[in-house]
């Protein structure tokens, strides 16, 4: 019984190792409207990304400043990939030493 299990495990692992990796791992969802996507603005307390298309339409700097101010931090822009499908990345840093005021969050 153990030999059969071991042999079937080896066969399954061999089949998985020989198949190519695919990005469309849910074949029944191909062609439908529901596909995994990344939102144009995504972040957490350590930083985030802004889609370059969104940055062309809105003020990306203000989006990042407001996002980091929610956590009581200041923004530091890291990189810009200025092409279709590119992103602007930023980091949320603690308020620099010596600064007496906390970051302000603007509300319109």
KOLKESE-939628 format. One record per residue (C-alpha): residue number from 1; residue in one letter; x, y negated, z. Coordinates in pm, 1 decimal, padded with zeros to 6 digits, always signed. Each point is the difference from the previous one (the first is absolute). Layout:
% residues N
NUM,A,X,Y,Z;
...
//
This chain:
% residues 108
1,X,+00000.0,+00000.0,+00000.0;
2,X,+00283.4,-00238.0,+00083.8;
3,X,+00169.3,+00074.6,-00329.9;
4,X,-00316.9,-00084.2,-00192.9;
5,X,-00034.5,-00331.8,+00183.2;
6,X,+00364.8,-00081.8,-00054.4;
7,X,-00022.9,+00088.0,-00368.5;
8,X,-00313.6,-00208.4,-00048.6;
9,X,+00162.4,-00293.5,+00180.4;
10,X,+00303.8,+00023.3,-00227.1;
11,X,-00226.1,+00017.4,-00306.0;
12,X,-00203.0,-00304.8,+00105.2;
13,X,+00311.4,-00202.6,+00081.4;
14,X,+00152.5,+00100.2,-00332.3;
15,X,-00309.9,-00114.2,-00187.6;
16,X,-00002.8,-00331.8,+00184.4;
17,X,+00368.8,-00056.2,-00061.9;
18,X,-00036.1,+00063.5,-00374.8;
19,X,-00293.7,-00233.7,-00058.1;
20,X,+00085.7,-00360.4,-00085.4;
21,X,-00084.5,-00279.9,+00240.3;
22,X,-00298.1,-00201.0,-00120.9;
23,X,-00130.9,-00339.6,+00095.8;
24,X,-00359.3,+00094.0,-00082.4;
25,X,-00025.0,+00271.2,+00262.0;
26,X,-00380.6,-00009.7,-00001.0;
27,X,-00083.6,+00118.0,-00350.0;
28,X,-00377.2,-00023.8,+00050.5;
29,X,+00032.9,-00374.8,+00063.4;
30,X,+00184.7,-00072.8,-00324.2;
31,X,-00189.6,-00247.8,-00207.9;
32,X,-00225.4,-00113.1,+00281.8;
33,X,+00005.7,-00341.9,+00159.9;
34,X,+00128.0,+00130.0,+00332.9;
35,X,+00373.7,+00027.4,-00017.1;
36,X,+00256.0,-00078.1,+00270.0;
37,X,+00099.2,-00365.5,-00022.5;
38,X,+00192.2,-00253.4,+00204.3;
39,X,-00188.5,-00313.7,+00106.4;
40,X,+00139.1,-00334.9,-00121.2;
41,X,+00087.1,-00105.1,+00356.5;
42,X,+00111.4,+00250.7,+00260.7;
43,X,+00188.8,-00042.6,+00323.0;
44,X,+00043.9,+00070.8,+00368.8;
45,X,+00188.6,-00157.8,+00290.8;
46,X,+00341.1,+00057.8,-00161.8;
47,X,-00075.3,-00152.3,-00341.4;
48,X,-00180.6,+00073.4,-00320.7;
49,X,-00030.9,-00029.5,-00375.4;
50,X,-00196.3,-00229.2,-00228.5;
51,X,-00073.0,+00099.2,-00359.6;
52,X,+00164.2,-00233.4,-00249.8;
53,X,-00330.4,-00051.9,-00181.0;
54,X,-00162.1,-00119.5,+00324.5;
55,X,+00297.8,-00227.0,+00065.0;
56,X,-00056.0,-00170.2,-00335.2;
57,X,-00364.6,-00071.6,+00087.5;
58,X,+00031.5,-00102.4,+00365.7;
59,X,+00260.0,-00142.7,+00235.7;
60,X,+00201.3,+00308.2,+00095.2;
61,X,+00205.3,-00191.2,+00254.2;
62,X,-00311.3,-00104.4,+00191.2;
63,X,-00138.8,+00354.3,-00009.4;
64,X,+00321.3,+00132.4,+00154.3;
65,X,+00021.8,-00277.8,+00259.1;
66,X,-00358.6,+00059.1,+00113.5;
67,X,+00056.1,+00374.5,+00015.2;
68,X,+00311.6,-00025.2,+00215.6;
69,X,-00154.6,-00270.4,+00221.3;
70,X,-00269.0,+00250.8,+00099.2;
71,X,+00277.7,+00194.0,+00174.9;
72,X,+00172.9,-00310.5,+00140.8;
73,X,+00290.8,+00028.8,-00242.4;
74,X,+00153.7,-00201.3,-00282.5;
75,X,+00043.0,+00115.6,-00359.2;
76,X,+00321.6,+00073.4,-00189.8;
77,X,-00031.5,+00075.7,-00370.6;
78,X,+00218.9,+00288.2,-00109.6;
79,X,-00039.6,+00063.7,-00373.2;
80,X,-00202.7,-00092.2,-00305.5;
81,X,-00054.3,+00241.6,-00287.4;
82,X,-00128.8,-00248.4,-00257.5;
83,X,-00158.0,+00232.6,-00254.7;
84,X,-00334.3,+00161.4,-00067.2;
85,X,-00062.9,+00244.0,+00283.7;
86,X,+00268.4,-00159.8,+00216.9;
87,X,-00023.0,-00102.1,+00364.3;
88,X,+00120.4,-00272.7,+00231.9;
89,X,+00125.3,+00151.2,+00323.4;
90,X,+00028.3,-00179.6,+00330.9;
91,X,+00094.9,+00076.1,+00358.7;
92,X,-00160.5,-00128.9,+00317.1;
93,X,+00269.1,-00109.4,+00245.8;
94,X,-00020.8,-00115.6,+00357.8;
95,X,+00011.7,-00374.3,+00051.6;
96,X,+00366.7,-00109.2,-00017.5;
97,X,+00182.7,-00063.6,+00324.2;
98,X,-00037.1,-00358.7,+00113.5;
99,X,-00335.8,-00063.2,-00165.1;
100,X,-00248.5,-00120.9,+00258.0;
101,X,-00321.2,+00031.3,-00198.1;
102,X,-00176.6,+00309.3,-00119.4;
103,X,-00089.2,+00028.3,-00370.4;
104,X,-00324.3,-00166.5,-00102.4;
105,X,-00273.3,+00178.2,-00189.8;
106,X,-00182.6,-00222.7,-00243.7;
107,X,-00375.1,+00031.7,-00040.2;
108,X,-00191.5,-00151.8,-00283.6;
//
